[in-house]
């Protein structure tokens, strides 16, 4: 096992409080952040190629992804980590493109919620297909150690405890990877 695998195995066995090899852990974090930035760049570049500002594309994903539960503009702002006024401008731009529409709620007529129109699905699918093609090229550049490091660090970032069902699945994968 290399240093990263040892540090990740320590996490997998003891949980996030059990990190003892700081250097190996930081190397794993660096790998995870590299993967995040690369994938975000791929998505943003494809969105731009299709005429979308990357944040408008992310807004459309959030709105479409809300499904039957339309998002209030302030909820969209929170999910994008931006101020509500900017979220409102993004919604207006998407509305002008015919991809979303605003609707008032019955319970509070002052509350505006945003829903995706039927045209949004095919647009997102087209962008996703292109992202998938570019991402597959990136996947080939990653080693199994890098994939493993990124997955475990992502689990740590989202609060997966090593003794949870997800943590146990990751531990099992780590063990199989170490044996293989």
C-alpha positions as a printed NumPy array, in Angstrom:
array([[  0.   ,   0.   ,   0.   ],
       [  1.232,   3.513,  -0.784],
       [  1.086,   6.406,   1.738],
       [ -2.257,   7.654,   0.461],
       [ -3.822,   4.214,   0.754],
       [ -2.493,   3.871,   4.311],
       [ -3.957,   7.252,   5.309],
       [ -7.268,   6.438,   3.66 ],
       [ -7.336,   2.996,   5.205],
       [ -6.787,   4.636,   8.602],
       [ -9.814,   6.831,   7.951],
       [-11.793,   3.833,   6.8  ],
       [-10.953,   1.928,   9.991],
       [-11.225,   4.702,  12.579],
       [-13.285,   7.493,  11.063],
       [-12.338,  11.054,  10.329],
       [-10.972,  11.643,  13.84 ],
       [ -8.416,   8.904,  13.282],
       [ -6.301,  10.645,  10.633],
       [ -2.716,  10.233,  11.765],
       [ -0.736,  10.708,   8.554],
       [ -1.362,  14.355,   7.742],
       [  0.886,  14.406,   4.654],
       [ -0.85 ,  11.458,   2.996],
       [ -4.245,  12.867,   3.919],
       [ -3.424,  16.274,   2.393],
       [ -2.169,  14.507,  -0.734],
       [ -5.552,  12.769,  -0.956],
       [ -7.351,  16.097,  -0.473],
       [ -5.197,  17.618,  -3.219],
       [ -6.202,  14.806,  -5.559],
       [ -9.876,  15.208,  -4.703],
       [ -9.734,  18.96 ,  -5.3  ],
       [ -7.96 ,  18.363,  -8.615],
       [-10.764,  16.025,  -9.674],
       [-13.451,  18.503,  -8.573],
       [-11.843,  21.427, -10.392],
       [-11.243,  19.41 , -13.557],
       [-14.817,  18.13 , -13.706],
       [-16.264,  21.582, -12.975],
       [-14.075,  23.011, -15.738],
       [-15.321,  20.377, -18.175],
       [-18.959,  21.139, -17.308],
       [-18.426,  24.905, -17.506],
       [-16.619,  24.687, -20.861],
       [-19.376,  22.558, -22.389],
       [-22.039,  24.935, -21.029],
       [-20.214,  27.876, -22.638],
       [-19.96 ,  25.967, -25.947],
       [-23.748,  25.631, -25.818],
       [-24.224,  29.352, -25.139],
       [-24.75 ,  29.227, -21.385],
       [-23.009,  31.129, -18.669],
       [-21.781,  28.329, -16.35 ],
       [-23.747,  29.691, -13.404],
       [-26.927,  29.914, -15.504],
       [-26.367,  26.279, -16.466],
       [-25.963,  25.366, -12.786],
       [-29.153,  27.286, -11.996],
       [-31.013,  25.322, -14.661],
       [-29.706,  22.061, -13.208],
       [-30.931,  23.066,  -9.74 ],
       [-34.346,  24.156, -11.009],
       [-34.83 ,  21.075, -13.192],
       [-33.453,  18.853, -10.441],
       [-36.047,  20.137,  -7.974],
       [-38.623,  18.134,  -9.91 ],
       [-42.133,  18.527,  -8.577],
       [-40.946,  20.84 ,  -5.788],
       [-40.366,  24.22 ,  -7.474],
       [-37.587,  26.294,  -5.95 ],
       [-38.072,  29.736,  -4.527],
       [-35.517,  32.203,  -5.865],
       [-33.906,  32.46 ,  -2.425],
       [-33.585,  28.655,  -2.291],
       [-31.912,  28.726,  -5.696],
       [-29.562,  31.436,  -4.45 ],
       [-28.676,  29.297,  -1.457],
       [-27.992,  26.228,  -3.597],
       [-25.755,  28.282,  -5.909],
       [-24.149,  30.181,  -3.009],
       [-25.019,  33.573,  -4.506],
       [-27.174,  36.521,  -3.457],
       [-30.9  ,  36.337,  -4.294],
       [-30.75 ,  39.356,  -6.627],
       [-28.199,  37.57 ,  -8.812],
       [-30.272,  34.381,  -8.724],
       [-33.261,  36.421,  -9.886],
       [-31.222,  37.709, -12.859],
       [-30.204,  34.161, -13.768],
       [-33.856,  33.089, -13.619],
       [-34.833,  36.004, -15.861],
       [-32.2  ,  34.984, -18.426],
       [-33.385,  31.362, -18.351],
       [-36.974,  32.574, -18.587],
       [-36.077,  34.632, -21.677],
       [-34.707,  31.438, -23.235],
       [-37.967,  29.62 , -22.511],
       [-36.302,  27.13 , -20.14 ],
       [-37.977,  28.136, -16.864],
       [-41.041,  29.978, -15.722],
       [-41.947,  31.764, -12.535],
       [-45.119,  30.934, -10.67 ],
       [-46.768,  32.322,  -7.579],
       [-47.733,  29.922,  -4.835],
       [-51.311,  29.526,  -3.663],
       [-50.37 ,  29.749,   0.006],
       [-48.398,  33.018,  -0.331],
       [-49.039,  35.081,  -3.455],
       [-45.856,  37.091,  -2.766],
       [-43.72 ,  33.963,  -2.984],
       [-42.281,  33.269,  -6.439],
       [-41.189,  29.774,  -7.29 ],
       [-39.327,  28.693, -10.407],
       [-40.083,  25.601, -12.479],
       [-38.397,  24.156, -15.53 ],
       [-40.3  ,  24.095, -18.807],
       [-40.409,  20.975, -20.999],
       [-37.684,  22.536, -23.169],
       [-35.17 ,  22.385, -20.289],
       [-34.821,  18.594, -20.257],
       [-33.468,  18.163, -23.79 ],
       [-31.074,  21.101, -23.333],
       [-29.664,  19.591, -20.149],
       [-29.471,  16.15 , -21.759],
       [-27.472,  17.523, -24.696],
       [-25.017,  19.276, -22.386],
       [-24.766,  16.177, -20.201],
       [-23.982,  13.949, -23.2  ],
       [-21.119,  16.237, -24.165],
       [-19.888,  16.417, -20.571],
       [-19.938,  12.621, -20.374],
       [-17.765,  12.343, -23.487],
       [-15.206,  14.815, -22.135],
       [-15.318,  13.283, -18.646],
       [-14.578,   9.817, -20.047],
       [-11.368,  11.185, -21.518],
       [-10.459,  12.602, -18.108],
       [-11.345,   9.308, -16.374],
       [ -8.697,   7.534, -18.425],
       [ -6.051,   9.874, -17.01 ],
       [ -6.806,   8.945, -13.404],
       [ -5.128,   6.072, -11.617],
       [ -7.091,   3.769,  -9.341],
       [ -5.243,   5.337,  -6.386],
       [ -6.45 ,   8.781,  -7.457],
       [-10.031,   7.584,  -7.844],
       [ -9.87 ,   5.929,  -4.452],
       [ -8.39 ,   9.021,  -2.785],
       [-11.023,  11.285,  -4.331],
       [-13.92 ,   9.039,  -3.284],
       [-12.824,   8.762,   0.315],
       [-12.124,  12.492,   0.615],
       [-15.534,  13.267,  -0.917],
       [-17.078,  10.939,   1.672],
       [-15.224,  12.8  ,   4.407],
       [-16.329,  16.203,   3.021],
       [-19.999,  15.214,   3.049],
       [-19.783,  13.725,   6.533],
       [-19.878,  10.019,   5.795],
       [-18.75 ,   8.199,   8.9  ],
       [-16.625,   5.14 ,   8.327],
       [-19.049,   3.025,  10.388],
       [-22.091,   4.029,   8.276],
       [-23.509,   1.922,   5.46 ],
       [-21.793,   4.147,   2.884],
       [-18.557,   4.071,   4.883],
       [-18.71 ,   0.276,   5.072],
       [-19.186,   0.123,   1.303],
       [-16.158,   2.362,   0.796],
       [-14.115,   0.277,   3.252],
       [-15.056,  -2.874,   1.366],
       [-13.996,  -1.217,  -1.889],
       [-10.717,  -0.083,  -0.329],
       [-10.035,  -3.576,   0.9  ],
       [-10.794,  -5.11 ,  -2.485],
       [ -8.63 ,  -2.519,  -4.25 ],
       [ -5.741,  -3.126,  -1.866],
       [ -5.928,  -6.892,  -2.466],
       [ -6.393,  -6.521,  -6.245]])
